């Protein structure tokens, strides 16, 4: 990784666009200092589609894009029109993935703000012990779990002996869908990991539920389908990802056409201070174990591995394209080890707006549930209980911000994500699914950590060679692409010989 510079936003450029049949799919972005005269990357919005401007340092530039949903939608800006600062009262919510990291932290918010948010429906997987604790505390009207655990859930609820409490108990994908479209809920928190959250999210939208989006794979794979549904059903989609919540917060008050560039920050994961050469020399089992431990955040295994490969940042690039209608050339990634600046927006006049705070998912969750209100809250550092006032003192590691460019040789997953996004169609779904499968193969010790990028690149090459990419996909096409991507990753992994 390049040396870090304090308070220097030396953002990594978007990797050069690939070509297909000799036709460039984008432009190469040069790294240069931000200056008052730099007008490159200008974009504007026309209706709900983001249309690239033709002004670039006084010269016209053209972009050659595929016909396949090449442009994202400003989904966050669609139907998000409330302006009241009144805090919500008794807002009914459903939670998909209630026993996971996002789900438990959402319930922390419900617990901390009694009377403001009420969970009326919960969907979980196999952790029945924790689910029963949640049921005992919040007494939701509807609960769903994995099919194999339904009888255990029924017995557990009976054993709770809660007077006058008889919830509807469901299981499997059908149960998740019913939780997502529960008639009493206003907002659905989508905390299910991976593409499994896609269909419940679509059903929630069709039931006119607002979406608090914590599942990035849903929009990455399903953007071509979800984008028109958001417009058709008039619902809001608000991000729970810390980075995209930061961008959304920074955009408040910026007029249409005022955004020049989105800057996504990432910690660099557990290997940020380790060279690629040293990683290649390390025991693969040590890399496997370290890849599931994050230096700043407390997260699930899958997203922690994604942080270690920086695939999480690559996927967030695709997510930003859909959520904010920004061209890939105008989305950049920087490494920020402290995880204090959660992302930034550069305006046309070169002002850079950043959202800062502890590495803590509770604020993004609270803002997604209470938007546009700013609810008075006490959210100390989840790791040591300190208030942010302590950070400003500057003792030790506090009070310092450093930024640097990611090494794309060390983090090739960033490059692959840009490539998949520019290709469009079902390629992002294939990449996302292949990545999920590769992480699972890592965790089950079937591949090594450094094999992950090779698996993903080979799957993408295979998809193009076998013409598996559908340019303008339906929901069925996306589901098929997800299944194909997983299978292809498994097949490809068997051909690898770890270095």
MARBANU-463961 format. One record per residue (C-alpha): residue in three letters; chain; x, y, z. Coordinates in Angstrom, 2 decimals, padded with zeros to 5 digits. Each point is the difference from the previous one (the first is absolute). Layout:
BEGIN
   type   mol        xx        yy        zz
    ALA     A         X         Y         Z
...
% end
This chain:
BEGIN
   type   mol        xx        yy        zz
    UNK     A    000.00    000.00    000.00
    UNK     A    001.22    003.49   -000.76
    UNK     A    001.16    002.07    002.92
    UNK     A   -002.81    001.69    001.86
    UNK     A   -000.27    003.76    000.11
    UNK     A   -001.71    001.76    002.84
    UNK     A   -003.09    001.95   -001.12
    UNK     A    000.84   -000.71   -003.66
    UNK     A   -002.81   -001.35   -002.08
    UNK     A    002.25   -001.56   -002.63
    UNK     A   -002.82   -002.20   -001.27
    UNK     A    000.67   -003.05   -002.09
    UNK     A   -001.33    000.44   -003.50
    UNK     A   -002.60   -002.32   -001.37
    UNK     A    001.93   -002.83   -001.68
    UNK     A    000.18    000.33   -003.78
    UNK     A   -003.09   -001.22   -001.77
    UNK     A    000.33   -003.35   -001.76
    UNK     A   -000.76   -000.38   -003.67
    UNK     A   -002.19   -002.45   -001.82
    UNK     A    000.55   -000.60   -003.69
    UNK     A    002.35    002.97   -000.19
    UNK     A   -002.55    002.43    001.45
    UNK     A    000.90    001.80    003.20
    UNK     A   -002.60   -000.33    002.73
    UNK     A    001.08    003.11    001.87
    UNK     A    002.90    002.40    000.33
    UNK     A    003.27   -000.11    001.89
    UNK     A    000.13    002.48    002.85
    UNK     A    003.28    001.74    000.75
    UNK     A    000.96    000.69    003.60
    UNK     A    000.53    003.70    000.47
    UNK     A   -000.38    002.53    002.81
    UNK     A   -003.43    001.43    000.63
    UNK     A    000.03    003.62   -001.05
    UNK     A   -002.45    002.81   -000.47
    UNK     A    000.31   -000.29   -003.75
    UNK     A   -000.57   -003.73   -000.17
    UNK     A   -003.44   -000.63   -001.45
    UNK     A    000.50   -003.62   -001.03
    UNK     A   -002.51   -002.56    001.16
    UNK     A   -002.92    002.40   -000.25
    UNK     A   -003.36   -001.65    000.03
    UNK     A   -003.55    001.13    000.21
    UNK     A   -003.38   -001.58    000.55
    UNK     A   -002.81    000.00   -002.51
    UNK     A   -003.25   -001.28    001.48
    UNK     A    000.97   -003.15    001.96
    UNK     A    002.81   -001.07   -002.33
    UNK     A    003.47    001.43    000.49
    UNK     A    001.27    001.35   -003.33
    UNK     A    003.72    000.69   -000.38
    UNK     A    000.85    003.59   -000.84
    UNK     A    002.21    000.74   -002.96
    UNK     A    002.14    002.59    001.73
    UNK     A    003.49   -001.14    000.97
    UNK     A    002.66    002.69    000.40
    UNK     A   -001.63    001.91   -002.83
    UNK     A   -000.06   -002.99   -002.35
    UNK     A   -002.73   -002.36   -001.02
    UNK     A    000.48   -003.61    000.90
    UNK     A   -002.01   -002.99   -001.04
    UNK     A   -000.70   -003.22    001.83
    UNK     A   -000.68   -003.20   -001.87
    UNK     A   -002.35   -002.01    002.17
    UNK     A   -001.74   -003.30   -000.41
    UNK     A   -003.71    000.04   -000.55
    UNK     A   -000.38   -002.21    003.07
    UNK     A   -001.28    002.21    002.81
    UNK     A    003.22    001.96   -000.30
    UNK     A   -001.35    002.87    002.04
    UNK     A   -000.96   -000.30    003.65
    UNK     A   -002.98    001.71    001.50
    UNK     A   -000.01    002.52    002.80
    UNK     A   -001.96   -002.48    002.10
    UNK     A    000.72    001.74    003.29
    UNK     A   -001.41    003.23   -001.42
    UNK     A   -003.10   -001.72   -001.34
    UNK     A   -003.08    000.56    002.17
    UNK     A    002.15    001.13    002.95
    UNK     A   -001.82    003.29    000.35
    UNK     A   -000.99    000.36    003.64
    UNK     A    001.29    003.22    001.53
    UNK     A   -001.31   -000.04    003.57
    UNK     A    002.46   -000.04    002.88
    UNK     A   -002.55   -001.66    002.26
    UNK     A    001.37   -003.23    001.45
    UNK     A   -001.97   -003.14   -000.82
    UNK     A   -002.42   -001.41    002.54
    UNK     A   -000.91   -003.69    000.22
    UNK     A    001.38   -000.63   -003.47
    UNK     A   -000.66   -003.63   -000.91
    UNK     A    002.88   -001.90   -001.59
    UNK     A    000.79   -003.48   -001.28
    UNK     A    003.52   -001.41    000.24
    UNK     A    001.42   -002.54   -002.43
    UNK     A    002.93   -001.68    001.73
    UNK     A   -000.88    000.95    003.57
    UNK     A    002.68   -002.20    001.61
    UNK     A    002.82    001.27   -002.23
    UNK     A    002.24    003.01    000.53
    UNK     A   -002.35    002.55   -001.61
    UNK     A   -003.09   -001.56    001.57
    UNK     A    001.34    000.00    003.55
    UNK     A    001.20    003.59   -000.34
    UNK     A   -003.37    001.05   -001.38
    UNK     A   -001.61   -001.50    003.08
    UNK     A    002.55    001.91    002.10
    UNK     A   -001.43    003.18   -001.56
    UNK     A   -003.55   -001.16    000.75
    UNK     A    001.08   -000.69    003.58
    UNK     A    001.73    003.35    000.39
    UNK     A   -002.94    001.94   -001.43
    UNK     A   -003.13   -001.56    001.51
    UNK     A   -003.16    001.43   -001.47
    UNK     A    001.72    001.10   -003.21
    UNK     A    000.54   -003.33   -001.79
    UNK     A   -001.87   -003.26    000.44
    UNK     A    000.99   -003.28   -001.71
    UNK     A   -003.20   -001.73   -001.10
    UNK     A    001.61   -002.79   -002.03
    UNK     A    003.33   -001.81    000.22
    UNK     A    001.66   -002.44   -002.39
    UNK     A    003.07   -001.96    001.04
    UNK     A    001.88   -003.16   -000.92
    UNK     A    001.05   -002.78    002.35
    UNK     A    000.94    001.89    003.16
    UNK     A   -003.20   -000.85    001.85
    UNK     A    001.47    000.68    003.43
    UNK     A    000.65    003.66   -000.83
    UNK     A   -003.23    000.28   -001.97
    UNK     A   -001.99   -001.15    003.05
    UNK     A    001.70    002.66    002.12
    UNK     A   -001.07    002.60   -002.57
    UNK     A   -003.54   -001.35   -000.01
    UNK     A   -000.18    000.13    003.78
    UNK     A    001.13    003.63    000.06
    UNK     A   -001.82    001.48   -003.01
    UNK     A   -002.95   -002.39   -000.52
    UNK     A   -000.29    000.46   -003.79
    UNK     A   -003.22   -000.96   -001.76
    UNK     A    001.79   -002.20   -002.54
    UNK     A    003.21   -002.05    000.14
    UNK     A    001.73   -002.08   -002.68
    UNK     A    003.00   -002.32    000.20
    UNK     A    001.80   -002.68   -001.98
    UNK     A   -002.29   -002.87   -001.00
    UNK     A    002.07   -002.49    001.98
    UNK     A   -000.55    002.00    003.21
    UNK     A   -003.74    000.72   -000.16
    UNK     A   -001.07   -002.67    002.48
    UNK     A    002.72    001.08    002.41
    UNK     A   -001.25    003.57   -000.31
    UNK     A   -003.59   -001.03    000.67
    UNK     A    000.99   -001.92    003.13
    UNK     A    002.20    002.84    001.16
    UNK     A   -002.78    002.59   -000.35
    UNK     A   -002.36   -002.30    001.89
    UNK     A    002.54   -000.36    002.79
    UNK     A    000.30    003.78    000.35
    UNK     A   -003.57    000.00    001.38
    UNK     A   -000.63    003.65   -000.92
    UNK     A   -003.60    000.85    000.97
    UNK     A   -002.34    000.78   -002.93
    UNK     A    002.81   -000.35   -002.52
    UNK     A   -000.55   -002.16   -003.06
    UNK     A    002.31    001.07   -002.87
    UNK     A   -000.19   -001.31   -003.54
    UNK     A    002.95   -002.36   -000.46
    UNK     A    001.31   -000.66   -003.50
    UNK     A    003.07   -001.44   -001.68
    UNK     A    002.12    000.01   -003.12
    UNK     A    000.00    002.51   -002.87
    UNK     A   -003.79    000.30    000.21
    UNK     A    000.31    001.03    003.62
    UNK     A    002.59    002.64   -000.87
    UNK     A   -002.32    001.42   -002.66
    UNK     A   -002.92    000.20    002.43
    UNK     A    002.17    001.78    002.56
    UNK     A    001.14    002.42   -002.70
    UNK     A   -003.54    000.93   -001.00
    UNK     A   -001.61   -000.09    003.43
    UNK     A   -003.06    002.27   -000.24
    UNK     A    000.82    002.04    003.12
    UNK     A    003.62    000.84   -000.78
    UNK     A    001.11    003.27   -001.55
    UNK     A    003.68   -000.81   -000.61
    UNK     A    001.83   -003.28   -000.63
    UNK     A    003.61   -000.33    001.16
    UNK     A    001.68   -002.40   -002.43
    UNK     A    002.79   -001.59    002.00
    UNK     A    000.16   -003.41   -001.70
    UNK     A    003.49   -000.69   -001.34
    UNK     A    000.41   -000.58   -003.73
    UNK     A   -002.40   -000.29   -002.91
    UNK     A   -002.51   -001.84    002.20
    UNK     A   -001.40    003.41    000.91
    UNK     A   -000.93    000.91   -003.57
    UNK     A   -003.44   -001.58   -000.33
    UNK     A   -001.26    001.04    003.48
    UNK     A    001.13    003.56   -000.78
    UNK     A   -001.88   -000.01   -003.31
    UNK     A   -003.13   -001.28    001.72
    UNK     A    000.33    002.71    002.66
    UNK     A    000.20    002.66   -002.70
    UNK     A   -003.08   -001.40   -001.71
    UNK     A   -001.79    000.20    003.35
    UNK     A    001.01    003.70    000.11
    UNK     A    002.40   -000.35    002.90
    UNK     A    002.96    002.36    000.34
    UNK     A    003.36   -001.77   -000.08
    UNK     A    002.87    000.51    002.46
    UNK     A    002.62   -001.67   -002.17
    UNK     A    002.74   -001.86    001.85
    UNK     A    000.39   -002.77   -002.56
    UNK     A    002.27    001.38   -002.74
    UNK     A   -000.26   -003.15   -002.12
    UNK     A   -003.70    000.69   -000.54
    UNK     A    000.61    003.22   -001.89
    UNK     A    003.23   -001.19   -001.62
    UNK     A   -001.62   -003.06   -001.54
    UNK     A   -003.56    001.27   -000.26
    UNK     A    000.49    003.65   -000.93
    UNK     A   -001.47   -000.40   -003.51
    UNK     A   -003.19   -001.44    001.51
    UNK     A   -000.25    002.00    003.22
    UNK     A    000.59    003.44   -001.55
    UNK     A   -003.27    000.17   -001.96
    UNK     A   -001.94   -001.56    002.90
    UNK     A    001.10    002.77    002.38
    UNK     A   -001.42    002.52   -002.45
    UNK     A   -003.14   -001.99   -000.77
    UNK     A   -001.05   -000.61    003.61
    UNK     A    001.07    003.35    001.41
    UNK     A    002.08   -001.27    002.92
    UNK     A    003.24    001.24    001.51
    UNK     A    003.29   -001.87    000.06
    UNK     A    002.37    001.27    002.68
    UNK     A    003.49   -001.47    000.50
    UNK     A    001.14   -001.65    003.22
    UNK     A    003.53   -000.73   -001.22
    UNK     A    002.24    002.43    001.88
    UNK     A    001.60    001.26   -003.20
    UNK     A   -003.22    000.57   -001.89
    UNK     A   -001.70    001.48    003.02
    UNK     A    002.94    002.42    000.20
    UNK     A   -000.45    000.94   -003.65
    UNK     A   -003.73    000.46    000.48
    UNK     A    000.56    002.22    003.02
    UNK     A    002.60    002.08   -001.87
    UNK     A   -002.38    000.49   -002.91
    UNK     A   -002.65    001.65    002.14
    UNK     A   -000.17    003.59   -001.20
    UNK     A    002.07   -000.48   -003.16
    UNK     A   -002.11    001.17   -002.97
    UNK     A   -000.65   -002.16   -003.04
    UNK     A    003.12   -000.08   -002.14
    UNK     A    002.21    001.16    002.86
    UNK     A    001.82   -003.31    000.55
    UNK     A    003.20   -000.53   -001.96
    UNK     A    001.35   -003.18    001.56
    UNK     A   -000.68   -002.62    002.64
    UNK     A    002.94   -001.13    002.13
    UNK     A   -000.41   -003.33    001.79
    UNK     A    002.30   -000.57    002.96
    UNK     A    001.19   -003.40    001.18
    UNK     A    002.27   -001.05    002.82
    UNK     A    002.05   -002.36   -002.17
    UNK     A   -000.98   -002.90    002.21
    UNK     A    002.23   -002.14    002.13
    UNK     A    002.81   -000.20   -002.59
    UNK     A    000.30    003.73   -000.70
    UNK     A    003.51    000.19    001.55
    UNK     A    001.22   -003.25   -001.54
    UNK     A    001.60   -000.05   -003.45
    UNK     A   -001.20   -002.39   -002.68
    UNK     A    003.44   -001.61   -000.03
    UNK     A   -000.21   -000.67    003.74
    UNK     A   -003.52   -001.36   -000.38
    UNK     A    001.22   -002.47   -002.60
    UNK     A    002.70   -001.18    002.41
    UNK     A   -002.39   -000.37    002.95
    UNK     A   -001.57   -003.30    001.06
    UNK     A   -003.37   -000.18   -001.84
    UNK     A   -001.70   -001.12    003.21
    UNK     A    001.20    003.16    001.76
    UNK     A   -001.43    002.12   -002.83
    UNK     A   -003.29   -001.89    000.23
    UNK     A   -000.33    000.66    003.71
    UNK     A    001.05    003.64   -000.22
    UNK     A   -002.37    000.72   -002.89
    UNK     A   -002.99   -000.51    002.31
    UNK     A    001.19    002.60    002.54
    UNK     A   -000.46    003.72   -000.68
    UNK     A    002.17    002.64    001.69
    UNK     A   -002.80    002.57    000.40
    UNK     A   -003.46   -001.54   -000.49
    UNK     A   -001.90   -002.83    001.64
    UNK     A   -001.72   -001.79   -002.89
    UNK     A   -000.99   -003.42   -001.26
    UNK     A    002.51   -002.38   -001.59
    UNK     A   -001.03    000.58   -003.61
    UNK     A    000.20    003.79    000.03
    UNK     A    003.25   -000.14    002.00
    UNK     A    001.62   -002.18   -002.68
    UNK     A   -001.37    002.39   -002.64
    UNK     A    001.71    002.83    001.87
    UNK     A    003.27   -001.95   -000.01
    UNK     A   -000.17   -000.45   -003.79
    UNK     A   -001.57    003.47   -000.38
    UNK     A   -002.73   -001.62   -002.07
    UNK     A   -002.40    001.76    002.35
    UNK     A    001.26    003.30   -001.40
    UNK     A   -000.28   -001.25   -003.57
    UNK     A   -003.58   -001.07    000.60
    UNK     A   -000.72    003.38    001.60
    UNK     A    001.17    001.67   -003.21
    UNK     A   -002.72   -001.86   -001.90
    UNK     A   -002.47    000.79    002.78
    UNK     A    000.87    003.72   -000.17
    UNK     A   -000.60   -000.04   -003.75
    UNK     A   -003.55   -001.22    000.57
    UNK     A   -000.84    001.91    003.15
    UNK     A    001.22    003.41   -001.14
    UNK     A   -000.04   -000.16   -003.79
    UNK     A    003.73    000.76   -000.27
    UNK     A    002.20   -001.22   -002.85
    UNK     A    002.74   -002.49    000.88
    UNK     A    002.68    002.48   -001.09
    UNK     A   -001.24    002.34    002.73
    UNK     A    000.13   -002.50    002.87
    UNK     A    003.37   -000.36    001.69
    UNK     A    001.41   -002.09    002.84
    UNK     A    002.48    001.10    002.65
    UNK     A    001.53   -001.89    002.91
    UNK     A   -000.63    001.66    003.35
    UNK     A    001.39   -002.21    002.81
    UNK     A   -001.73    001.77    002.90
    UNK     A   -003.57   -000.61   -001.28
    UNK     A   -001.04    003.41    001.34
    UNK     A   -000.94    001.57   -003.34
    UNK     A   -002.65   -002.32   -001.38
    UNK     A   -000.05    001.46   -003.51
    UNK     A    000.00    003.36   -001.75
    UNK     A   -001.63    001.95   -002.81
    UNK     A    001.91    002.45   -002.16
    UNK     A   -002.13    002.88   -001.30
    UNK     A    000.39    001.79   -003.31
    UNK     A    001.69    002.94    001.75
    UNK     A    002.69   -002.40    001.42
    UNK     A   -001.48    000.01    003.53
    UNK     A    000.30   -003.47    001.55
    UNK     A   -002.62   -000.93    002.57
    UNK     A    000.79   -002.87    002.37
    UNK     A   -002.08   -001.83    002.57
    UNK     A    001.96   -001.05    003.07
    UNK     A   -000.59   -001.97    003.18
    UNK     A    000.90   -003.20    001.76
    UNK     A    000.01   -003.24   -002.04
    UNK     A   -003.49   -000.91    001.22
    UNK     A   -002.96   -001.22   -002.05
    UNK     A   -002.57    001.33    002.45
    UNK     A    000.10    003.56   -001.38
    UNK     A   -000.65   -001.06   -003.63
    UNK     A   -002.83   -002.24    001.23
    UNK     A   -001.49    002.78    002.11
    UNK     A    000.18    002.50   -002.85
    UNK     A   -001.58   -002.42   -002.49
    UNK     A   -002.88   -000.64    002.41
    UNK     A   -000.52    003.61    001.09
    UNK     A    000.82    001.95   -003.17
    UNK     A   -000.29    002.93   -000.44
    UNK     A   -000.03    000.58    003.75
    UNK     A    003.19    000.22    002.04
    UNK     A   -000.97   -001.84    003.16
    UNK     A    001.94    001.00    003.16
    UNK     A    002.14   -003.01    000.82
    UNK     A    002.85   -001.24    002.15
    UNK     A    002.09   -002.39   -002.10
    UNK     A    003.45   -000.45    001.58
    UNK     A    002.75   -001.99   -001.63
    UNK     A   -001.28   -003.62    000.04
    UNK     A    003.50   -001.31    000.72
    UNK     A    001.06    002.12    002.96
    UNK     A   -003.04    002.08    001.00
    UNK     A    001.65    003.36   -000.67
    UNK     A   -001.88    003.02   -001.32
    UNK     A    001.30    001.64   -003.14
    UNK     A    001.03    003.07    002.01
    UNK     A    002.98   -002.09    001.12
    UNK     A    001.15   -000.51   -003.59
    UNK     A    000.40    003.74   -000.57
    UNK     A    002.54    000.20    002.84
    UNK     A    002.47   -001.77   -002.27
    UNK     A    001.69   -002.31    002.48
    UNK     A    001.79   -003.02   -001.46
    UNK     A   -001.66   -001.07   -003.23
    UNK     A   -002.93    002.38    000.50
    UNK     A   -000.38    003.22   -001.96
    UNK     A    001.86   -001.21   -003.09
    UNK     A   -001.36   -000.74   -003.46
    UNK     A    002.09   -001.62   -002.73
    UNK     A   -000.95   -000.94   -003.55
    UNK     A    001.72   -001.85   -002.81
    UNK     A   -000.50   -001.75   -003.30
    UNK     A   -000.78   -003.73    000.01
    UNK     A    002.53   -002.21   -001.74
    UNK     A   -002.00   -001.72   -002.74
    UNK     A    002.59   -002.77   -000.23
    UNK     A   -000.56   -000.78    003.67
    UNK     A   -003.75    000.59   -000.24
    UNK     A   -000.99   -001.25   -003.48
    UNK     A   -003.62   -000.47    001.11
    UNK     A   -000.52    003.77   -000.31
    UNK     A    001.01   -000.17   -003.66
    UNK     A   -002.26   -002.99   -000.63
    UNK     A   -003.00    001.80    001.51
    UNK     A    000.50    003.05   -002.22
    UNK     A    000.25   -002.32   -003.01
    UNK     A   -003.19   -001.87    000.96
    UNK     A   -001.87    003.25    000.56
    UNK     A    001.01    001.40   -003.37
    UNK     A   -000.95   -003.21   -001.80
    UNK     A   -003.36    000.21    001.74
    UNK     A   -002.94   -002.33   -000.55
    UNK     A    000.32   -003.11    002.13
    UNK     A    003.79    000.23    000.40
    UNK     A   -000.22    001.75    003.40
    UNK     A   -002.37   -002.77    001.17
    UNK     A    002.45   -002.65   -001.22
    UNK     A    002.93    001.72    001.73
    UNK     A   -001.92    000.48    003.27
    UNK     A   -001.14   -003.64    000.06
    UNK     A    003.44   -001.31   -000.89
    UNK     A    001.49    002.10    002.78
    UNK     A   -002.47   -001.35    002.55
    UNK     A    000.90   -003.53   -001.04
    UNK     A    003.73    000.72    000.03
    UNK     A   -000.23    001.37    003.55
    UNK     A   -001.91   -003.12    001.05
    UNK     A    002.71   -002.18   -001.61
    UNK     A    002.61    001.98    001.94
    UNK     A   -001.81   -000.46    003.30
    UNK     A   -000.37   -003.75   -000.63
    UNK     A    003.73   -000.21   -000.87
    UNK     A   -000.55   -001.07   -003.60
    UNK     A    001.96    002.96   -001.39
    UNK     A    002.55    002.41    001.46
    UNK     A   -000.45    003.73    000.52
    UNK     A    002.18    001.01   -002.94
    UNK     A   -002.03   -002.29   -002.30
    UNK     A   -003.13    002.16    000.26
    UNK     A    000.86    002.57   -002.72
    UNK     A    001.11   -002.75   -002.37
    UNK     A   -003.28   -001.84    000.47
    UNK     A   -002.00    003.15   -000.69
    UNK     A    001.96    001.03   -003.09
    UNK     A   -000.26   -003.48   -001.49
    UNK     A   -003.76   -000.05    000.64
    UNK     A   -000.42    003.36   -001.75
    UNK     A    002.09   -001.19   -002.96
    UNK     A   -002.04   -003.19   -000.15
    UNK     A   -003.26    001.98    000.07
    UNK     A    001.06    002.09   -002.99
    UNK     A    001.44   -002.94   -001.92
    UNK     A   -003.19   -002.02    000.47
    UNK     A   -002.23    003.05   -000.65
    UNK     A   -001.68   -000.24    003.40
    UNK     A   -000.39    003.77    000.40
    UNK     A   -003.55    001.18   -000.71
    UNK     A    000.02    003.65   -001.02
    UNK     A   -003.47    000.99    001.18
    UNK     A   -000.91   -002.56    002.65
    UNK     A   -003.30   -000.99    001.52
    UNK     A   -000.28   -001.21    003.59
    UNK     A    000.24   -003.59   -001.23
    UNK     A    003.18    000.87   -001.90
    UNK     A    001.54    001.45    003.16
    UNK     A   -000.96   -003.04    002.09
    UNK     A    001.47   -002.28   -002.68
    UNK     A    003.18    002.10   -000.15
    UNK     A    000.38   -000.27    003.76
    UNK     A   -000.29   -003.79   -000.12
    UNK     A    002.38   -000.24   -002.96
    UNK     A    002.57    002.24    001.70
    UNK     A    000.07   -002.18    003.11
    UNK     A    000.34   -003.21   -001.99
    UNK     A    002.69    001.48   -002.21
    UNK     A    002.01    001.13    003.03
    UNK     A   -000.10   -003.53    001.41
    UNK     A    001.08   -001.49   -003.31
    UNK     A    002.79    002.53   -000.53
    UNK     A    001.30   -000.46    003.54
    UNK     A    000.70   -003.65   -000.69
    UNK     A    002.41    000.92   -002.77
    UNK     A    002.13    002.31    002.13
    UNK     A    003.31   -000.94    001.48
    UNK     A    000.81    002.34    002.86
    UNK     A    003.38    001.64   -000.18
% end
